[in-house]
Amino acid sequence: MATLNGIKKMYGICSHVIRQTTGLRAAKLIQQRAFRVNGALRQQSFDSSEEKPQFPGASAEFIDHLEFIQPNVISGIPVYRVMDRAGKIINPSEDPQLSKEQVLNFYQKMTLLNTMDRILYESQRQGRISFYMTNYGEEGTHIGSAAALDPRDLVFGQYREAGVL
């Protein structure tokens, strides 16, 4: 319980520090990053029907709808996705209908989690705290799964799940 309270306290401190030090710069940075990503996407042509996951050793196919799979029928677990690499919704019936404000809120929380990780990891390396496991690379899974929860839902978080809390 003490660890959970400590993480919540550090999350609040990091959130306050980011708001105080960045202010409008954070909003401008988000716009600049979005601009760069959009510019990079415009320069490339995509054919989403021929795309395959680009993970080391991956041979799975993309699917645009969720379904139960039978392990004796299918070879490999397909990769579910809503958008193609160009940011276009593949199957309109699977569109989560998120507002721009919601998406920016998710992005801000992922950025905050990354900043919190950096501060706590450096504190652990300096010996100011005894133990901390980072969430690097898992920010989207935390924020996305937490977004589906009701505020009254109970979460039993563990290492590398600070974003859900």
Secondary structure, DSSP 8 states (H G I E B T S, - for coil): -HHHHHHHHHHHHHHHHHHHHHTHHHHHHHHHHHHHHHHHHHHS---GGG----STT----EESS-----TTT-SS--EE-SB-TTS-BS-GGG-----HHHHHHHHHHHHHHHHHHHHHHHHHHTTSSS-----TT-HHHHHHHHHTS-TT------TT-TTT-
